[in-house]
Amino acid sequence: CLRERISAAMEASDYIPKLMEIYRQCEANKNCVPLKQLYGIVKNLFIINKYSLLEIMLQEDVIWDVIGCLENDPSAVSPRKHREFLRRFARFRGVIPSKNNTDLIKQIHQTYRVQYILDVILPPS
């Protein structure tokens, strides 16, 4: 399957971390055109829906750059502020205290970010 070969090539070549490095350079230099192109690339990585690629994109050290890429939707007049919203306004309020289970809390945060990406940033058309 072509999808399998593409995702295997991306994994083998560390494509996503390299792509995020390009994103950080473009964002630092405020290069609008490449940022809008990166939006399309990252959106298509989600559309591929390959677990191994999603696992890389959702790692703690990568997810914020992925969300940053998705802030530059070419159809939007100005960049969105998804990272700012998630960092400043989205707060975790646990019903049951779970201070000793940091892995569980990390998983909850990751799940929330994935759900935010799917429901808010990339809603079904």
DSSP file with accessible surface (Angstrom, degrees, kcal/mol):
  #  RESIDUE AA STRUCTURE BP1 BP2  ACC     N-H-->O    O-->H-N    N-H-->O    O-->H-N    TCO  KAPPA ALPHA  PHI   PSI    X-CA   Y-CA   Z-CA
    1    1 A C     >        0   0  108      0, 0.0     4,-1.9     0, 0.0     5,-0.2   0.000 360.0 360.0 360.0 137.1    0.0    0.0    0.0
    2    2 A L  H  >  +     0   0  105      1,-0.2     4,-2.7     2,-0.2     5,-0.2   0.895 360.0  56.6 -61.7 -41.1    1.3    3.4   -0.9
    3    3 A R  H  > S+     0   0  105      1,-0.2     4,-2.4     2,-0.2    -1,-0.2   0.905 107.1  49.6 -59.0 -41.5    0.3    4.9    2.4
    4    4 A E  H  > S+     0   0   80      1,-0.2     4,-2.3     2,-0.2    -1,-0.2   0.916 111.9  47.5 -64.3 -43.4    2.3    2.3    4.3
    5    5 A R  H  X S+     0   0  165     -4,-1.9     4,-2.3     2,-0.2    -2,-0.2   0.900 112.2  49.7 -66.4 -41.6    5.4    3.0    2.1
    6    6 A I  H  X S+     0   0   68     -4,-2.7     4,-2.2     2,-0.2    -2,-0.2   0.947 113.2  45.6 -63.0 -47.3    5.1    6.8    2.6
    7    7 A S  H  X S+     0   0    1     -4,-2.4     4,-2.4    -5,-0.2    -2,-0.2   0.896 111.8  52.0 -66.4 -36.9    4.7    6.5    6.3
    8    8 A A  H  X S+     0   0   54     -4,-2.3     4,-2.5    -5,-0.2    -1,-0.2   0.917 110.2  49.1 -64.1 -41.3    7.6    4.1    6.6
    9    9 A A  H  X S+     0   0   58     -4,-2.3     4,-1.7     2,-0.2    -2,-0.2   0.900 110.8  50.7 -64.6 -39.5    9.9    6.4    4.6
   10   10 A M  H  <>S+     0   0   31     -4,-2.2     5,-2.5     2,-0.2     6,-0.3   0.905 112.4  46.4 -64.7 -42.0    8.9    9.3    6.8
   11   11 A E  H ><5S+     0   0   74     -4,-2.4     3,-1.2     1,-0.2    -2,-0.2   0.929 112.1  50.1 -64.8 -46.0    9.7    7.4   10.0
   12   12 A A  H 3<5S+     0   0   89     -4,-2.5    -1,-0.2     1,-0.3    -2,-0.2   0.814 114.5  43.8 -65.2 -30.3   13.0    6.1    8.6
   13   13 A S  T 3<5S-     0   0   51     -4,-1.7    -1,-0.3    -5,-0.2    -2,-0.2   0.342 107.0-119.5 -99.2   8.1   14.2    9.6    7.6
   14   14 A D  T <>5 +     0   0  102     -3,-1.2     4,-1.9    -4,-0.3     5,-0.2   0.901  53.0 164.6  53.4  42.9   13.0   11.5   10.8
   15   15 A Y  H  >< +     0   0   75     -5,-2.5     4,-2.6     1,-0.2     5,-0.2   0.904  63.4  50.9 -58.8 -46.8   10.8   13.5    8.5
   16   16 A I  H  > S+     0   0    2     -6,-0.3     4,-2.6     2,-0.2     5,-0.2   0.944 110.1  46.8 -66.8 -47.9    8.5   15.0   11.2
   17   17 A P  H  > S+     0   0   53      0, 0.0     4,-1.8     0, 0.0    -1,-0.2   0.918 115.2  48.4 -59.9 -37.3   11.3   16.3   13.5
   18   18 A K  H  X S+     0   0  129     -4,-1.9     4,-2.0     2,-0.2    -2,-0.2   0.904 110.4  51.4 -66.8 -39.5   13.0   17.8   10.4
   19   19 A L  H  X S+     0   0   11     -4,-2.6     4,-2.4     1,-0.2    -1,-0.2   0.904 108.4  51.6 -63.4 -38.8    9.8   19.3    9.3
   20   20 A M  H  X S+     0   0    2     -4,-2.6     4,-2.5     1,-0.2    -1,-0.2   0.849 105.9  54.9 -69.5 -31.5    9.3   20.9   12.7
   21   21 A E  H  X S+     0   0   83     -4,-1.8     4,-2.1    -5,-0.2    -1,-0.2   0.927 108.5  48.1 -65.4 -43.2   12.8   22.4   12.6
   22   22 A I  H  X S+     0   0   82     -4,-2.0     4,-2.7     1,-0.2    -2,-0.2   0.923 110.0  53.6 -61.3 -41.9   11.9   24.1    9.3
   23   23 A Y  H  X S+     0   0    0     -4,-2.4     4,-2.9     1,-0.2     5,-0.2   0.938 107.2  50.0 -58.4 -48.0    8.6   25.3   10.9
   24   24 A R  H  X S+     0   0   94     -4,-2.5     4,-2.4     1,-0.2    -1,-0.2   0.902 111.8  48.6 -60.5 -39.0   10.6   26.9   13.8
   25   25 A Q  H  X S+     0   0  103     -4,-2.1     4,-2.0     2,-0.2    -1,-0.2   0.932 112.9  47.1 -66.0 -44.0   12.9   28.6   11.4
   26   26 A C  H  <>S+     0   0   12     -4,-2.7     5,-2.5     2,-0.2     4,-0.4   0.899 113.3  48.7 -65.0 -39.8   10.0   29.9    9.3
   27   27 A E  H ><5S+     0   0   65     -4,-2.9     3,-0.9    -5,-0.2    -1,-0.2   0.922 110.3  50.7 -67.6 -41.7    8.1   31.1   12.4
   28   28 A A  H 3<5S+     0   0   76     -4,-2.4    -1,-0.2     1,-0.3    -2,-0.2   0.877 117.3  40.2 -62.6 -36.7   11.2   32.9   13.8
   29   29 A N  T 3<5S-     0   0  111     -4,-2.0    -1,-0.3    -5,-0.2    -2,-0.2   0.391 108.7-125.7 -91.6   0.4   11.7   34.6   10.4
   30   30 A K  T < 5 +     0   0  167     -3,-0.9     2,-1.2    -4,-0.4    -3,-0.2   0.888  42.8 172.4  55.4  42.8    7.9   35.2   10.0
   31   31 A N     >< -     0   0   67     -5,-2.5     4,-1.7     1,-0.2    -1,-0.2  -0.709   8.8-175.2 -82.5  95.7    8.0   33.6    6.5
   32   32 A C  H  > S+     0   0   84     -2,-1.2     4,-2.1     1,-0.2     5,-0.2   0.875  73.0  54.2 -65.8 -42.4    4.2   33.5    5.9
   33   33 A V  H  > S+     0   0   99      1,-0.2     4,-1.9     2,-0.2    -1,-0.2   0.962 111.5  43.1 -63.9 -50.2    4.1   31.6    2.6
   34   34 A P  H  > S+     0   0   44      0, 0.0     4,-2.7     0, 0.0    -1,-0.2   0.888 111.2  57.2 -63.4 -32.6    6.1   28.5    3.9
   35   35 A L  H  X S+     0   0   11     -4,-1.7     4,-1.6     1,-0.2    37,-0.2   0.910 107.0  48.1 -63.1 -39.4    4.1   28.6    7.1
   36   36 A K  H  X S+     0   0   65     -4,-2.1     4,-1.3     2,-0.2    -1,-0.2   0.871 111.6  50.3 -68.6 -34.6    0.9   28.2    5.1
   37   37 A Q  H  X S+     0   0  124     -4,-1.9     4,-2.0     1,-0.2    -2,-0.2   0.892 107.0  54.2 -69.4 -37.9    2.4   25.4    3.1
   38   38 A L  H  X S+     0   0   10     -4,-2.7     4,-2.8     1,-0.2     5,-0.3   0.855 101.1  60.5 -64.0 -33.6    3.5   23.7    6.3
   39   39 A Y  H  X S+     0   0   14     -4,-1.6     4,-2.7    33,-0.3    -1,-0.2   0.947 106.2  46.6 -55.5 -49.1   -0.1   23.8    7.4
   40   40 A G  H  X S+     0   0   25     -4,-1.3     4,-2.2     2,-0.2    -2,-0.2   0.897 112.3  50.0 -62.6 -39.4   -1.1   21.8    4.4
   41   41 A I  H  X S+     0   0   58     -4,-2.0     4,-1.7     2,-0.2    -2,-0.2   0.951 113.8  43.8 -64.8 -48.7    1.7   19.2    5.0
   42   42 A V  H  X S+     0   0    0     -4,-2.8     4,-1.7     1,-0.2    -2,-0.2   0.909 111.7  53.9 -66.3 -39.7    0.8   18.7    8.7
   43   43 A K  H  X S+     0   0   73     -4,-2.7     4,-2.0    -5,-0.3     3,-0.2   0.930 108.8  49.7 -58.9 -43.2   -2.9   18.6    7.9
   44   44 A N  H  X S+     0   0   92     -4,-2.2     4,-2.2     1,-0.2    -1,-0.2   0.824 103.1  60.1 -67.3 -30.2   -2.2   15.8    5.4
   45   45 A L  H  X>S+     0   0    4     -4,-1.7     4,-0.8     1,-0.2     5,-0.5   0.888 107.5  46.3 -63.3 -36.8   -0.1   13.9    7.9
   46   46 A F  H ><5S+     0   0   20     -4,-1.7     3,-0.5    -3,-0.2    -2,-0.2   0.891 109.5  54.2 -69.1 -38.3   -3.2   13.8   10.1
   47   47 A I  H 3<5S+     0   0  109     -4,-2.0    -2,-0.2     1,-0.2    -1,-0.2   0.866  97.8  63.0 -65.2 -34.5   -5.3   12.7    7.1
   48   48 A I  H 3<5S-     0   0   36     -4,-2.2    -1,-0.2    -5,-0.1    -2,-0.2   0.865  90.3-160.3 -56.3 -35.1   -2.9    9.8    6.4
   49   49 A N  T <<5 +     0   0  104     -4,-0.8     2,-0.6    -3,-0.5    -3,-0.1   0.890  26.2 160.0  57.2  45.5   -4.1    8.6    9.9
   50   50 A K    >>< -     0   0   43     -5,-0.5     4,-2.6     1,-0.1     3,-0.5  -0.887  38.7-142.4-101.7 122.0   -1.1    6.3   10.4
   51   51 A Y  H 3> S+     0   0  166     -2,-0.6     4,-2.8     1,-0.2     5,-0.2   0.880  98.3  53.5 -52.5 -45.3   -0.6    5.4   14.1
   52   52 A S  H 3> S+     0   0   21      1,-0.2     4,-1.4     2,-0.2    -1,-0.2   0.885 112.5  44.5 -63.7 -35.9    3.2    5.5   13.9
   53   53 A L  H <> S+     0   0    0     -3,-0.5     4,-2.6     2,-0.2    -1,-0.2   0.912 113.4  50.1 -72.5 -42.3    3.2    9.0   12.4
   54   54 A L  H  X S+     0   0   29     -4,-2.6     4,-1.9     1,-0.2    -2,-0.2   0.894 106.3  56.6 -61.9 -38.2    0.6   10.3   14.9
   55   55 A E  H  < S+     0   0  102     -4,-2.8     4,-0.3    -5,-0.3    -1,-0.2   0.909 110.1  44.6 -60.1 -41.0    2.6    8.9   17.7
   56   56 A I  H >< S+     0   0   33     -4,-1.4     3,-1.3     1,-0.2    -2,-0.2   0.935 113.2  50.4 -67.6 -45.2    5.6   11.0   16.6
   57   57 A M  H 3< S+     0   0    1     -4,-2.6     9,-0.2     1,-0.3    -2,-0.2   0.769 109.9  51.1 -66.8 -24.8    3.5   14.1   16.1
   58   58 A L  T 3< S+     0   0   22     -4,-1.9    -1,-0.3    -5,-0.2    -2,-0.2   0.392  78.9 123.5 -97.8   5.7    1.9   13.8   19.5
   59   59 A Q  S X> S-     0   0   83     -3,-1.3     4,-3.0    -4,-0.3     3,-1.9  -0.330  75.0-114.0 -64.1 148.0    5.1   13.5   21.5
   60   60 A E  H 3> S+     0   0  104      1,-0.3     4,-0.5     2,-0.2    -1,-0.1   0.846 116.0  48.1 -54.6 -37.1    5.5   16.2   24.2
   61   61 A D  H 34 S+     0   0  122      1,-0.1    -1,-0.3     2,-0.1     4,-0.1   0.551 121.3  35.6 -84.2  -3.7    8.5   17.8   22.4
   62   62 A V  H X> S+     0   0    8     -3,-1.9     4,-2.1    -6,-0.1     3,-0.8   0.718  95.6  78.3-115.3 -31.9    6.8   17.9   19.0
   63   63 A I  H 3X S+     0   0    3     -4,-3.0     4,-2.8     1,-0.3     5,-0.2   0.835  91.5  54.1 -56.9 -38.3    3.1   18.5   19.7
   64   64 A W  H 3X S+     0   0   40     -4,-0.5     4,-2.1     1,-0.2    -1,-0.3   0.886 110.1  47.0 -68.3 -34.8    3.4   22.3   20.3
   65   65 A D  H <> S+     0   0   24     -3,-0.8     4,-2.4     2,-0.2    -1,-0.2   0.883 110.9  52.8 -70.5 -36.6    5.2   22.8   16.9
   66   66 A V  H  X S+     0   0    0     -4,-2.1     4,-1.9    -9,-0.2    -2,-0.2   0.950 111.0  45.9 -62.1 -46.6    2.5   20.7   15.2
   67   67 A I  H  < S+     0   0    0     -4,-2.8     4,-0.5     1,-0.2    -2,-0.2   0.905 110.1  55.3 -63.4 -37.9   -0.2   22.9   16.7
   68   68 A G  H >< S+     0   0    0     -4,-2.1     3,-1.2    -5,-0.2     4,-0.3   0.913 105.7  51.4 -60.5 -41.2    1.9   25.9   15.7
   69   69 A C  H >< S+     0   0    0     -4,-2.4     3,-1.4     1,-0.3    -1,-0.2   0.906 106.8  54.4 -60.6 -39.1    1.9   24.7   12.1
   70   70 A L  T 3< S+     0   0    1     -4,-1.9     3,-0.4     1,-0.3    -1,-0.3   0.528  92.0  73.1 -77.6  -3.9   -1.8   24.3   12.2
   71   71 A E  T <  S+     0   0   13     -3,-1.2     9,-2.5    -4,-0.5     2,-0.4   0.637  84.5  71.2 -77.2 -14.9   -2.2   27.9   13.3
   72   72 A N    <   +     0   0   13     -3,-1.4   -33,-0.3    -4,-0.3    -1,-0.2  -0.279  64.2 168.6-103.2  49.8   -1.4   29.0    9.7
   73   73 A D    >   -     0   0   28     -2,-0.4     3,-1.7    -3,-0.4   -37,-0.1  -0.420  32.2-143.7 -63.4 120.4   -4.5   28.0    7.9
   74   74 A P  T 3  S+     0   0   70      0, 0.0    -1,-0.2     0, 0.0   -38,-0.1   0.780  98.9  58.9 -60.5 -24.2   -4.3   29.6    4.4
   75   75 A S  T 3  S+     0   0   99      3,-0.0     2,-0.3     2,-0.0    -2,-0.1   0.615  91.1  87.7 -81.5  -9.6   -8.1   30.1    4.4
   76   76 A A  S <  S-     0   0    9     -3,-1.7     4,-0.0     1,-0.1     0, 0.0  -0.633  76.7-136.0 -89.2 148.3   -7.9   32.3    7.6
   77   77 A V  S    S+     0   0  150     -2,-0.3    -1,-0.1     1,-0.2    -2,-0.0   0.908  89.2   9.3 -68.6 -42.2   -7.2   36.0    7.4
   78   78 A S  S    S-     0   0   74     -3,-0.0    -1,-0.2    -7,-0.0    -5,-0.1  -0.928  98.6 -78.9-135.0 160.5   -4.7   35.9   10.2
   79   79 A P        -     0   0   63      0, 0.0    -7,-0.2     0, 0.0     2,-0.1  -0.247  47.5-121.6 -59.6 144.1   -2.9   33.1   12.1
   80   80 A R        -     0   0  113     -9,-2.5     3,-0.2   -12,-0.1    -9,-0.1  -0.347  10.3-133.1 -76.8 169.1   -5.0   31.4   14.8
   81   81 A K     >  +     0   0  134      1,-0.1     4,-2.2    -2,-0.1     5,-0.2  -0.377  50.8 141.2-122.1  52.7   -3.8   31.4   18.4
   82   82 A H  H  > S+     0   0   15      1,-0.2     4,-2.7     2,-0.2     5,-0.2   0.904  72.4  50.5 -65.5 -41.7   -4.3   27.7   19.3
   83   83 A R  H  > S+     0   0   36      1,-0.2     4,-2.5     2,-0.2     5,-0.3   0.920 110.4  50.3 -63.8 -42.1   -1.1   27.4   21.4
   84   84 A E  H  > S+     0   0   77      2,-0.2     4,-2.9     1,-0.2     5,-0.5   0.933 111.5  48.4 -61.3 -44.8   -1.9   30.5   23.4
   85   85 A F  H  X>S+     0   0   78     -4,-2.2     4,-2.3     1,-0.2     5,-1.8   0.945 113.5  46.4 -59.7 -48.7   -5.4   29.1   24.1
   86   86 A L  H  <5S+     0   0   13     -4,-2.7    -1,-0.2     1,-0.2    -2,-0.2   0.866 119.1  40.6 -65.7 -34.7   -4.2   25.7   25.2
   87   87 A R  H  <5S+     0   0  130     -4,-2.5    -1,-0.2    -5,-0.2    -2,-0.2   0.872 127.3  28.4 -81.5 -37.3   -1.4   27.2   27.4
   88   88 A R  H  <5S+     0   0  141     -4,-2.9    -3,-0.2    -5,-0.3    -2,-0.2   0.822 131.6  21.4 -95.7 -35.5   -3.3   30.1   28.9
   89   89 A F  T  <5S+     0   0  119     -4,-2.3     2,-0.7    -5,-0.5    -3,-0.2   0.741  96.3  84.8-112.5 -30.4   -7.0   29.2   29.1
   90   90 A A      < -     0   0   21     -5,-1.8     2,-0.4     2,-0.0    -1,-0.1  -0.696  59.7-179.4 -80.0 116.3   -7.4   25.4   28.9
   91   91 A R        -     0   0  143     -2,-0.7     2,-0.5     2,-0.0    -4,-0.0  -0.950  26.0-129.9-121.8 140.2   -7.1   24.1   32.4
   92   92 A F        -     0   0   86     -2,-0.4     2,-0.5     2,-0.0    17,-0.0  -0.733  23.4-177.4 -88.0 125.3   -7.2   20.5   33.7
   93   93 A R        -     0   0  201     -2,-0.5     2,-0.2     0, 0.0     3,-0.1  -0.910  13.4-153.6-125.2 102.8   -9.5   20.1   36.6
   94   94 A G        -     0   0   46     -2,-0.5     4,-0.0     1,-0.1    -2,-0.0  -0.527  11.4-153.8 -78.2 139.2   -9.5   16.6   38.0
   95   95 A V  S    S+     0   0  144     -2,-0.2    -1,-0.1     1,-0.2     0, 0.0   0.878  90.0  41.2 -75.3 -38.7  -12.6   15.3   39.7
   96   96 A I  S    S-     0   0  133     -3,-0.1    -1,-0.2     2,-0.0     2,-0.0  -0.933  99.1-111.7-111.6 127.8  -10.5   12.8   41.7
   97   97 A P        +     0   0  118      0, 0.0     3,-0.1     0, 0.0    -2,-0.1  -0.346  41.3 168.0 -58.7 131.2   -7.1   14.0   43.1
   98   98 A S    >   +     0   0   34      1,-0.1     3,-1.0     2,-0.0     7,-0.2  -0.269  18.6 141.4-141.2  50.6   -4.3   12.1   41.2
   99   99 A K  T 3  S+     0   0  183      1,-0.2     3,-0.2     6,-0.0    -1,-0.1   0.789  73.5  54.4 -66.5 -26.7   -1.1   13.9   42.1
  100  100 A N  T 3  S+     0   0  164      1,-0.2     2,-0.8    -3,-0.1    -1,-0.2   0.616  95.3  70.2 -84.2 -11.8    0.9   10.7   42.3
  101  101 A N    <>  +     0   0   77     -3,-1.0     4,-1.8     1,-0.2    -1,-0.2  -0.618  50.8 158.8-110.4  74.8    0.0    9.5   38.8
  102  102 A T  H  > S+     0   0   83     -2,-0.8     4,-2.6     1,-0.2    -1,-0.2   0.825  73.4  58.8 -66.9 -31.2    1.9   11.9   36.5
  103  103 A D  H  > S+     0   0  116      2,-0.2     4,-2.2    -3,-0.2    -1,-0.2   0.912 106.1  48.6 -64.0 -41.4    1.8    9.4   33.6
  104  104 A L  H  > S+     0   0   79      2,-0.2     4,-2.4     1,-0.2    -2,-0.2   0.930 111.4  49.3 -63.5 -43.6   -2.0    9.4   33.7
  105  105 A I  H  X S+     0   0   39     -4,-1.8     4,-2.6     1,-0.2    -2,-0.2   0.922 110.1  51.2 -64.5 -40.8   -2.1   13.2   33.8
  106  106 A K  H  X S+     0   0  129     -4,-2.6     4,-2.5     1,-0.2    -1,-0.2   0.910 110.3  49.7 -61.1 -41.8    0.2   13.4   30.8
  107  107 A Q  H  X S+     0   0  101     -4,-2.2     4,-2.6     2,-0.2    -2,-0.2   0.900 109.9  50.8 -64.8 -39.0   -2.0   11.0   28.9
  108  108 A I  H  X S+     0   0   61     -4,-2.4     4,-2.4     2,-0.2    -2,-0.2   0.932 111.4  47.9 -64.2 -44.5   -5.1   13.0   29.8
  109  109 A H  H  X S+     0   0   64     -4,-2.6     4,-2.4     2,-0.2    -2,-0.2   0.919 112.4  48.8 -62.2 -43.9   -3.4   16.2   28.5
  110  110 A Q  H  X S+     0   0   52     -4,-2.5     4,-2.5     1,-0.2    -2,-0.2   0.927 110.9  50.3 -63.2 -42.7   -2.3   14.5   25.3
  111  111 A T  H  X S+     0   0   71     -4,-2.6     4,-2.6     1,-0.2    -2,-0.2   0.906 109.7  51.2 -62.4 -41.3   -5.8   13.2   24.7
  112  112 A Y  H  X S+     0   0  111     -4,-2.4     4,-2.7     2,-0.2    -1,-0.2   0.933 110.0  49.1 -62.0 -44.2   -7.2   16.6   25.3
  113  113 A R  H  X S+     0   0   27     -4,-2.4     4,-2.6     2,-0.2    -2,-0.2   0.912 111.3  49.4 -63.1 -41.7   -4.8   18.1   22.7
  114  114 A V  H  X S+     0   0   33     -4,-2.5     4,-2.6     2,-0.2     5,-0.2   0.941 112.2  47.9 -62.2 -45.2   -5.6   15.5   20.2
  115  115 A Q  H  X S+     0   0   91     -4,-2.6     4,-2.7     1,-0.2     5,-0.3   0.903 111.0  51.5 -63.8 -38.1   -9.3   16.0   20.7
  116  116 A Y  H  X>S+     0   0   24     -4,-2.7     4,-2.8     2,-0.2     5,-1.5   0.930 110.4  48.9 -63.0 -44.7   -8.8   19.8   20.3
  117  117 A I  I  <>S+     0   0    0     -4,-2.6     5,-3.1     3,-0.2    -2,-0.2   0.945 116.2  42.3 -60.2 -47.6   -6.9   19.3   17.1
  118  118 A L  I  <5S+     0   0   77     -4,-2.6    -2,-0.2     3,-0.2    -1,-0.2   0.873 124.4  34.2 -70.1 -37.2   -9.6   17.1   15.6
  119  119 A D  I  <5S+     0   0   95     -4,-2.7    -2,-0.2    -5,-0.2    -3,-0.2   0.825 132.9  19.6 -89.9 -33.9  -12.6   19.1   16.8
  120  120 A V  I  <5S+     0   0   76     -4,-2.8    -3,-0.2    -5,-0.3    -2,-0.1   0.846 129.7  33.8-106.0 -49.6  -11.4   22.7   16.6
  121  121 A I  I   <S+     0   0   11     -5,-1.5    -3,-0.2     1,-0.2    -4,-0.2   0.921 133.1  22.5 -78.8 -44.7   -8.4   22.9   14.3
  122  122 A L  S   <S+     0   0   27     -5,-3.1    -1,-0.2    -6,-0.3    -2,-0.1  -0.433  80.2 172.4-120.0  59.1   -9.2   20.2   11.8
  123  123 A P        -     0   0   69      0, 0.0    -4,-0.1     0, 0.0    -3,-0.1  -0.305  45.4 -91.1 -67.6 152.8  -13.0   19.8   12.0
  124  124 A P              0   0  123      0, 0.0    -2,-0.0     0, 0.0    -6,-0.0  -0.373 360.0 360.0 -62.2 141.3  -14.7   17.6    9.4
  125  125 A S              0   0  165     -3,-0.1    -3,-0.0    -2,-0.0     0, 0.0  -0.455 360.0 360.0 -81.8 360.0  -15.8   19.6    6.3
